[in-house]
C-alpha cells in the first residue's frame, strides 16, 4: 500500500484547521464551547489537543478563540495570556469557575 503524498496530508490538516475556525467563529458573544465540543463539531471528536494547538496559533481577531474553554469549566490556555482570556470573558458577561 502506498503512503499518501505529503500534500494530501497537509490539505487534510488545513481542512480540519479551517473547520475549527468555522466552528469557533460561530460561538456567540457571552457563550463558550469546550475544546471537545469544538473537536466534535469539526469532525474529529478525539482531536481535543489539536484544537488547542490550532487555536494557540490563531491571532485573527475574527476568530474568538477565547470562547473555547476546558471541559471542567476552567478557562484553559490563551496565546495572549490566561489573565487576558479571563478579562475578555468577563467583559462578555460569561460566568465561569475560577480555579482556587
C-alpha positions as CSV (number, residue, x, y, z in Angstrom):
1,X,0.0,0.0,0.0
2,X,1.4,3.4,-1.0
3,X,1.7,6.2,1.6
4,X,-0.4,9.2,0.8
5,X,1.5,12.2,-0.6
6,X,2.6,14.8,1.9
7,X,0.5,17.4,0.1
8,X,-2.6,15.3,0.7
9,X,-1.9,15.2,4.4
10,X,-1.2,18.9,4.6
11,X,-4.5,19.6,2.8
12,X,-6.4,17.4,5.2
13,X,-4.8,19.1,8.2
14,X,-5.6,22.5,6.7
15,X,-9.2,21.4,6.2
16,X,-9.5,20.4,9.9
17,X,-8.0,23.8,10.9
18,X,-10.5,25.6,8.7
19,X,-13.4,23.6,10.2
20,X,-12.2,24.5,13.7
21,X,-12.1,28.2,12.8
22,X,-15.6,28.0,11.2
23,X,-17.0,26.4,14.4
24,X,-15.2,28.9,16.7
25,X,-16.3,31.9,14.6
26,X,-19.9,30.9,15.2
27,X,-19.7,31.0,19.0
28,X,-21.9,33.9,20.1
29,X,-20.6,36.6,22.5
30,X,-21.2,35.5,26.1
31,X,-21.2,31.8,25.2
32,X,-18.4,29.2,25.1
33,X,-17.7,25.8,23.8
34,X,-15.3,23.3,25.2
35,X,-12.3,22.1,23.3
36,X,-14.0,18.7,23.0
37,X,-17.2,20.3,21.6
38,X,-15.2,22.2,19.0
39,X,-13.3,19.0,18.0
40,X,-16.6,17.1,17.7
41,X,-18.3,19.8,15.6
42,X,-15.2,19.9,13.4
43,X,-15.5,16.2,12.8
44,X,-12.7,14.7,14.9
45,X,-14.0,14.2,18.5
46,X,-10.8,12.8,19.8
47,X,-8.6,15.7,18.4
48,X,-9.1,17.9,21.6
49,X,-5.3,18.7,21.9
50,X,-5.1,19.5,18.2
51,X,-7.9,22.1,18.7
52,X,-5.9,23.7,21.5
53,X,-2.8,23.8,19.4
54,X,-4.5,25.2,16.4
55,X,-6.3,27.9,18.5
56,X,-3.0,28.7,20.2
57,X,-1.6,29.7,16.8
58,X,-4.6,32.0,16.0
59,X,-4.1,35.7,16.0
60,X,-7.1,36.6,13.8
61,X,-9.5,38.8,15.8
62,X,-12.4,37.5,13.8
63,X,-11.9,34.0,15.4
64,X,-12.9,34.4,19.1
65,X,-10.7,31.5,20.4
66,X,-11.0,33.0,23.9
67,X,-14.6,31.5,23.9
68,X,-13.2,27.9,24.0
69,X,-12.7,26.5,27.5
70,X,-11.8,23.3,29.2
71,X,-14.5,20.6,29.9
72,X,-14.1,21.2,33.6
73,X,-15.2,24.8,33.3
74,X,-11.7,26.3,33.7
75,X,-10.5,28.7,31.1
76,X,-7.6,26.8,29.7
77,X,-4.8,28.4,27.7
78,X,-4.8,31.5,25.6
79,X,-2.0,32.8,23.3
80,X,-2.4,36.3,24.7
81,X,-2.2,35.2,28.3
82,X,-4.7,33.5,30.7
83,X,-5.5,36.7,32.5
84,X,-6.5,38.4,29.2
85,X,-8.7,35.5,28.4
86,X,-10.5,35.8,31.8
87,X,-10.8,39.6,31.4
88,X,-12.3,39.2,27.9
89,X,-14.8,36.5,29.0
90,X,-15.9,38.6,32.0
91,X,-16.3,41.6,29.7
92,X,-18.6,39.5,27.5
93,X,-20.6,38.6,30.6
94,X,-19.6,34.9,30.7
95,X,-19.5,33.4,34.2
96,X,-17.1,30.5,34.9
97,X,-15.5,28.8,37.8
98,X,-12.1,30.3,38.5
99,X,-9.5,27.8,39.9
100,X,-8.7,28.5,43.6
